[in-house]
Amino acid sequence: MILLHEQNVHHDPSRLSTAWADSETFALLPEKLSVSDEWLEQSLALVPQELHRDHFVMLTSGTTGQPKLIVGNRGRSEKLARVLHDRQEGEPVAETISMLPLSYTYSFVNQWLWSHVMQRRFITTHGLADPKSLKASLQAARDAMICLVGVQVPLLMTHLAGERFEGVIRVHFAGGRFPQEKMDDLRAMFPNAQVFNNYGCAEAMPRLTIRRAEEASEAANIGHPLCGIEMRSDDQHAILFRSPYGAVGVVEAMKFTAITPNDWIPSGDLGEMSNDGSWRLIGRASEVFKRHGEKVSLAALTTTVSAAWSGQCAFYRELDRTGEDGCVLVLAPEATNDAIKPVLMALRKHHPRAQWPLRVESIATLPLLPNGKTDVRVLPSLTNRTILWQQHI
């Protein structure tokens, strides 16, 4: 099996093209590995021999945060790239500007593979880690597509405030909550762009549903399934799917599990189908819990906070002093007691007391994973937090 390291591919994307043309299966590895060389070697050895041709492997983590390998089929993924091209109305798009790591399945398929299959330009950047260079790339864009995660929007509006990038005509979001309340800001920055909410998971490789931003008024609406994809929810509202484009196997906890066409695969999220056939997220299974008999959804709390706070926000779980489940709200950048008054007012207006966070904390910047999502696992251990407000229980 061929090992491709992201930093090398970033500097020379033709390496990825060469690997894709070679029938030998390859693994695309993040710049910063969260696993040991021993774990990687042992896990790759579990991939069956029949999958060592015409496949590819991505390293990701599950809802528990534990690492796992996802095995994709190249033919399936090329079909998905063409389906995405049609559903996202990609024919006018001449180039895609990468702002996320390619080891992230979303950007790998939606950008690199799409550009490879549809023969469009693929442009690499260091994203918001280098705002000056990113600004130059966006200014030079001509009929371009970009892909983002919602947590990047406040950073984008801070580093590129007041800029207009008229050459960007498609803006895609996935990998987290859709920033519905930021649409006015996004349309001002990208006045010629159509904006899409994309939903899926690594096992879907990675897409299940898509919707245009204007087709719904709430972030929780993720749109309709792609052609050929089946979705349902069980009695606990867990979303399950079957996809002709999805992964063919997973290596997790030193075990390989094949995914067959008849298997219903959990997405890791809770949700429900609306009357019009679109789907609505309730939250991740780990982000919905009971407190004092009240159901608490971190996704719903995030919607409330995001409408009242212009920066970034995240929640982490914590038990209160009585052992009851609760959560803590973390805001970035650093805030003052006066600055968070609109947030507290919004929480009091829209949520009963049992759903309020135990505390509101502030930090300069949220810690991020390589894929741009908030690294929730490290939030409880950060030492440079400021406590701005707390419940007195």
C-alpha positions as CSV (number, residue, x, y, z in Angstrom):
1,M,0.0,0.0,0.0
2,I,1.3,3.5,-0.9
3,L,1.5,6.1,1.9
4,L,0.9,9.7,0.8
5,H,1.6,12.4,3.4
6,E,-0.5,15.5,3.2
7,Q,2.3,18.0,3.3
8,N,3.9,16.5,0.2
9,V,0.6,16.4,-1.6
10,H,-0.1,20.0,-0.7
11,H,3.2,21.2,-2.3
12,D,2.7,18.9,-5.3
13,P,-0.9,17.8,-6.0
14,S,0.3,15.9,-9.0
15,R,1.4,13.2,-6.6
16,L,-2.2,12.6,-5.8
17,S,-3.1,12.4,-9.5
18,T,-0.3,9.9,-10.0
19,A,-1.5,7.8,-7.1
20,W,-5.1,7.8,-8.3
21,A,-4.0,6.6,-11.8
22,D,-2.0,3.8,-10.2
23,S,-4.2,0.8,-9.3
24,E,-2.4,0.2,-6.0
25,T,-4.4,1.3,-3.0
26,F,-3.0,4.4,-1.2
27,A,-3.5,5.9,2.2
28,L,-3.7,9.7,2.5
29,L,-2.3,10.7,5.9
30,P,-2.7,14.1,7.8
31,E,0.2,16.4,8.3
32,K,-0.1,15.8,12.1
33,L,-0.8,12.2,12.8
34,S,-2.9,11.5,15.9
35,V,-1.8,7.9,16.0
36,S,1.5,6.1,16.5
37,D,3.4,4.6,13.6
38,E,2.8,1.2,15.2
39,W,-1.0,1.8,15.3
40,L,-1.0,2.9,11.7
41,E,1.1,-0.1,10.5
42,Q,-1.1,-2.6,12.4
43,S,-4.3,-1.0,11.3
44,L,-3.3,-0.9,7.6
45,A,-2.3,-4.5,7.8
46,L,-6.0,-5.4,8.6
47,V,-7.3,-4.1,5.3
48,P,-8.1,-7.2,3.3
49,Q,-5.9,-8.1,0.3
50,E,-8.8,-7.7,-2.1
51,L,-9.0,-4.0,-1.2
52,H,-5.3,-3.4,-2.0
53,R,-6.2,-2.4,-5.6
54,D,-8.4,0.4,-6.8
55,H,-9.2,1.8,-3.3
56,F,-8.0,4.5,-1.0
57,V,-7.8,4.9,2.8
58,M,-8.5,8.0,4.9
59,L,-7.6,8.4,8.6
60,T,-10.4,9.9,10.7
61,S,-12.0,9.7,14.1
62,G,-15.4,8.5,15.3
63,T,-17.9,10.1,17.7
64,T,-15.8,8.7,20.5
65,G,-12.7,10.6,19.2
66,Q,-10.9,7.3,18.7
67,P,-9.0,7.0,15.3
68,K,-10.2,4.7,12.5
69,L,-9.4,4.0,8.9
70,I,-12.1,4.4,6.3
71,V,-11.6,2.5,3.0
72,G,-13.2,4.0,-0.1
73,N,-13.6,2.6,-3.6
74,R,-12.3,4.8,-6.4
75,G,-15.1,4.0,-8.9
76,R,-17.8,4.8,-6.3
77,S,-16.1,8.0,-5.4
78,E,-15.8,9.2,-9.0
79,K,-19.5,8.5,-9.4
80,L,-20.1,10.7,-6.3
81,A,-18.0,13.5,-7.7
82,R,-20.2,13.5,-10.8
83,V,-23.4,13.5,-8.7
84,L,-22.1,16.4,-6.7
85,H,-21.2,18.2,-9.9
86,D,-24.8,18.0,-11.0
87,R,-26.5,18.6,-7.6
88,Q,-24.3,21.6,-6.8
89,E,-24.7,23.0,-10.3
90,G,-20.9,22.9,-10.8
91,E,-20.7,23.2,-14.6
92,P,-19.9,27.0,-14.5
93,V,-17.1,26.4,-12.0
94,A,-13.6,26.6,-13.5
95,E,-11.5,26.1,-10.4
96,T,-11.6,25.2,-6.8
97,I,-9.5,26.9,-4.1
98,S,-8.6,24.6,-1.2
99,M,-8.8,26.1,2.3
100,L,-9.0,22.8,4.2
101,P,-6.6,19.9,4.5
102,L,-6.9,17.3,1.8
103,S,-6.8,14.5,4.4
104,Y,-10.3,15.7,5.4
105,T,-12.7,13.5,3.3
106,Y,-15.0,16.5,2.6
107,S,-12.3,18.6,0.8
108,F,-10.7,15.5,-0.8
109,V,-13.8,14.4,-2.6
110,N,-15.7,17.8,-3.0
111,Q,-12.6,19.6,-4.2
112,W,-9.6,17.5,-5.3
113,L,-11.5,14.5,-6.7
114,W,-14.1,16.7,-8.3
115,S,-11.4,18.8,-10.0
116,H,-9.7,15.5,-11.2
117,V,-12.8,14.0,-12.6
118,M,-14.3,17.1,-14.1
119,Q,-10.8,18.4,-15.3
120,R,-10.9,21.7,-13.5
121,R,-8.1,23.7,-11.8
122,F,-7.2,22.8,-8.3
123,I,-5.5,25.6,-6.3
124,T,-3.9,25.0,-2.9
125,T,-3.6,27.6,-0.1
126,H,-2.8,27.5,3.6
127,G,-6.3,28.8,4.3
128,L,-6.8,31.1,7.2
129,A,-3.4,30.2,8.6
130,D,-2.1,32.7,6.0
131,P,-4.8,35.3,5.5
132,K,-2.7,37.5,3.3
133,S,-2.0,34.8,0.7
134,L,-5.6,33.5,1.0
135,K,-6.9,37.0,0.2
136,A,-4.6,37.2,-2.9
137,S,-5.9,33.8,-4.1
138,L,-9.6,34.8,-3.6
139,Q,-9.0,38.1,-5.4
140,A,-7.5,36.2,-8.3
141,A,-10.4,33.7,-8.4
142,R,-12.3,33.3,-11.7
143,D,-15.5,31.2,-11.4
144,A,-14.2,29.5,-8.3
145,M,-15.6,27.1,-5.7
146,I,-14.5,27.1,-2.1
147,C,-15.3,24.7,0.8
148,L,-15.5,25.7,4.4
149,V,-16.6,24.5,7.8
150,G,-18.9,26.8,9.8
151,V,-16.4,27.5,12.6
152,Q,-14.2,29.3,10.0
153,V,-16.8,32.0,9.2
154,P,-16.1,34.3,12.2
155,L,-12.3,34.0,11.4
156,L,-13.0,34.8,7.7
157,M,-15.0,37.9,8.6
158,T,-12.3,39.0,11.0
159,H,-9.3,38.5,8.8
160,L,-10.9,39.6,5.5
161,A,-13.4,42.1,6.8
162,G,-14.9,44.4,4.2
163,E,-13.5,42.4,1.2
164,R,-15.6,41.3,-1.8
165,F,-14.6,38.3,-3.8
166,E,-16.7,38.4,-7.0
167,G,-14.8,35.6,-8.7
168,V,-16.1,33.0,-6.2
169,I,-19.4,31.5,-7.5
170,R,-19.9,28.5,-5.2
171,V,-19.4,28.4,-1.4
172,H,-19.9,25.0,0.3
173,F,-20.2,24.1,4.0
174,A,-20.0,20.7,5.7
175,G,-18.4,19.1,8.6
176,G,-20.4,20.8,11.3
177,R,-23.2,23.2,11.9
178,F,-24.3,25.3,8.9
179,P,-23.8,29.1,9.6
180,Q,-27.4,30.1,8.6
181,E,-27.3,33.3,10.6
182,K,-24.2,34.5,8.8
183,M,-25.7,34.4,5.3
184,D,-25.9,38.2,5.0
185,D,-22.1,38.5,5.8
186,L,-21.3,35.7,3.4
187,R,-23.3,37.2,0.6
188,A,-21.6,40.5,1.1
189,M,-18.2,38.9,0.9
190,F,-19.1,36.5,-2.0
191,P,-21.8,38.5,-3.9
192,N,-21.9,36.2,-6.9
193,A,-21.9,32.9,-5.0
194,Q,-24.5,30.2,-4.5
195,V,-24.1,28.8,-1.0
196,F,-24.8,25.2,-0.1
197,N,-25.2,23.2,3.1
198,N,-23.7,19.7,2.7
199,Y,-24.2,16.9,5.1
200,G,-22.6,13.5,5.5
201,C,-19.9,11.6,7.4
202,A,-16.7,9.8,6.7
203,E,-18.4,6.4,6.2
204,A,-20.6,8.1,3.5
205,M,-17.3,9.1,1.8
206,P,-18.6,11.7,2.6
207,R,-21.9,13.1,1.3
208,L,-25.5,12.2,2.0
209,T,-27.6,15.3,1.5
210,I,-27.3,18.8,0.0
211,R,-29.5,22.0,0.1
212,R,-29.2,25.5,-1.1
213,A,-28.9,28.0,1.7
214,E,-32.1,29.8,0.7
215,E,-34.2,26.6,0.7
216,A,-34.6,26.6,4.5
217,S,-34.4,29.2,7.2
218,E,-32.8,27.1,10.0
219,A,-29.3,25.6,10.2
220,A,-30.6,22.2,11.2
221,N,-32.2,21.6,7.8
222,I,-29.7,19.5,5.7
223,G,-31.8,19.1,2.6
224,H,-32.7,16.0,0.6
225,P,-30.6,12.9,0.1
226,L,-28.5,12.5,-3.1
227,C,-29.9,10.2,-5.9
228,G,-29.4,6.6,-4.9
229,I,-29.0,7.2,-1.1
230,E,-31.5,5.9,1.4
231,M,-31.9,7.4,4.8
232,R,-34.0,6.5,7.8
233,S,-34.0,7.1,11.6
234,D,-34.6,4.5,14.3
235,D,-36.8,4.8,17.4
236,Q,-34.0,6.8,19.1
237,H,-33.8,9.3,16.2
238,A,-30.4,8.0,15.1
239,I,-29.8,8.6,11.4
240,L,-28.9,5.5,9.4
241,F,-28.1,5.4,5.7
242,R,-27.2,3.1,2.7
243,S,-25.2,4.7,-0.1
244,P,-23.8,3.4,-3.4
245,Y,-21.0,5.9,-3.0
246,G,-20.0,5.2,0.6
247,A,-17.1,3.4,2.2
248,V,-16.6,-0.3,1.7
249,G,-15.0,-0.9,5.1
250,V,-13.7,0.5,8.4
251,V,-10.7,-0.4,10.6
252,E,-11.5,0.5,14.2
253,A,-10.2,-0.8,17.5
254,M,-7.9,-3.2,15.6
255,K,-10.8,-4.8,13.7
256,F,-11.8,-4.6,10.0
257,T,-15.5,-4.4,9.3
258,A,-16.8,-4.7,5.8
259,I,-19.7,-2.5,4.7
260,T,-22.1,-4.3,2.3
261,P,-24.8,-2.8,0.1
262,N,-27.5,-4.1,2.5
263,D,-26.0,-2.6,5.6
264,W,-27.6,0.4,7.3
265,I,-24.8,2.6,8.6
266,P,-25.1,5.0,11.5
267,S,-24.1,8.6,10.6
268,G,-23.4,9.4,14.3
269,D,-26.2,12.1,14.3
270,L,-29.8,12.3,15.4
271,G,-32.4,13.6,13.1
272,E,-35.8,13.3,11.5
273,M,-37.3,13.5,8.0
274,S,-39.6,16.5,7.3
275,N,-42.9,16.2,5.4
276,D,-41.2,17.4,2.2
277,G,-38.6,14.7,2.3
278,S,-35.8,16.9,3.6
279,W,-33.9,16.0,6.8
280,R,-33.5,18.0,9.9
281,L,-30.6,17.4,12.4
282,I,-31.3,17.2,16.1
283,G,-27.6,16.9,17.0
284,R,-24.9,14.3,17.5
285,A,-25.8,11.4,19.7
286,S,-23.2,12.7,22.2
287,E,-24.6,16.2,22.1
288,V,-28.2,15.4,23.2
289,F,-28.8,14.6,26.9
290,K,-31.2,15.0,29.7
291,R,-30.7,17.5,32.6
292,H,-33.3,17.7,35.4
293,G,-35.7,15.9,33.1
294,E,-35.3,18.4,30.2
295,K,-33.8,17.4,26.9
296,V,-30.7,19.5,26.1
297,S,-29.5,19.8,22.5
298,L,-26.1,21.4,22.1
299,A,-27.0,22.0,18.4
300,A,-30.0,24.1,19.5
301,L,-28.0,26.0,22.0
302,T,-25.3,26.7,19.4
303,T,-28.0,28.2,17.1
304,T,-29.2,30.5,19.9
305,V,-25.6,31.6,20.8
306,S,-24.5,32.1,17.2
307,A,-27.3,34.5,16.5
308,A,-26.2,36.7,19.5
309,W,-22.4,36.3,19.3
310,S,-20.3,37.4,16.3
311,G,-17.3,35.3,17.2
312,Q,-16.8,31.6,17.6
313,C,-18.5,29.3,20.1
314,A,-18.3,25.8,21.3
315,F,-19.7,23.6,24.1
316,Y,-18.2,20.8,26.1
317,R,-19.9,18.4,28.5
318,E,-19.4,18.4,32.3
319,L,-21.1,17.1,35.4
320,D,-22.3,19.6,37.9
321,R,-21.5,19.3,41.6
322,T,-24.5,17.0,42.1
323,G,-23.4,14.6,39.4
324,E,-26.1,15.8,36.9
325,D,-25.2,16.2,33.2
326,G,-24.5,19.7,32.0
327,C,-22.5,21.7,29.5
328,V,-20.1,24.7,29.4
329,L,-20.1,27.4,26.8
330,V,-16.8,28.6,25.4
331,L,-16.7,31.9,23.4
332,A,-13.8,33.3,21.3
333,P,-12.2,35.7,21.0
334,E,-11.8,36.9,24.6
335,A,-14.9,38.7,25.8
336,T,-16.0,40.9,28.7
337,N,-19.0,40.5,31.0
338,D,-20.8,43.3,29.1
339,A,-20.1,41.7,25.7
340,I,-21.8,38.5,26.7
341,K,-25.0,40.1,27.9
342,P,-26.8,39.5,24.5
343,V,-25.8,35.9,24.7
344,L,-27.3,35.5,28.2
345,M,-30.4,37.3,27.2
346,A,-30.9,35.0,24.2
347,L,-30.4,31.9,26.3
348,R,-33.0,33.1,28.9
349,K,-35.4,34.0,26.1
350,H,-35.3,30.8,24.2
351,H,-34.4,28.1,26.7
352,P,-35.6,27.0,30.2
353,R,-33.0,27.2,33.0
354,A,-32.3,23.4,32.9
355,Q,-30.8,23.9,29.4
356,W,-28.6,26.8,30.2
357,P,-24.8,26.2,30.4
358,L,-23.2,25.7,33.8
359,R,-20.7,28.4,32.9
360,V,-19.7,30.8,30.1
361,E,-16.0,30.9,29.5
362,S,-13.8,32.9,27.1
363,I,-10.6,32.2,25.3
364,A,-8.6,34.0,22.6
365,T,-9.1,31.3,19.9
366,L,-10.8,28.0,19.8
367,P,-8.5,25.0,19.4
368,L,-9.0,23.4,16.0
369,L,-8.5,20.0,14.5
370,P,-6.6,19.7,11.2
371,N,-10.0,19.6,9.4
372,G,-11.0,22.9,10.8
373,K,-13.5,21.7,13.3
374,T,-13.3,22.6,17.0
375,D,-11.2,20.2,19.0
376,V,-13.8,19.7,21.8
377,R,-11.8,17.1,23.6
378,V,-9.1,19.6,24.7
379,L,-11.5,22.4,25.8
380,P,-11.9,21.1,29.4
381,S,-8.1,21.0,29.9
382,L,-7.3,24.5,28.6
383,T,-5.7,26.7,31.3
384,N,-6.0,30.1,29.6
385,R,-9.8,30.4,30.0
386,T,-11.6,33.2,31.7
387,I,-14.9,32.5,33.5
388,L,-17.4,35.2,32.7
389,W,-20.6,33.8,34.2
390,Q,-21.7,30.7,36.0
391,Q,-24.9,29.3,37.4
392,H,-25.3,29.2,41.2
393,I,-26.7,25.7,41.9
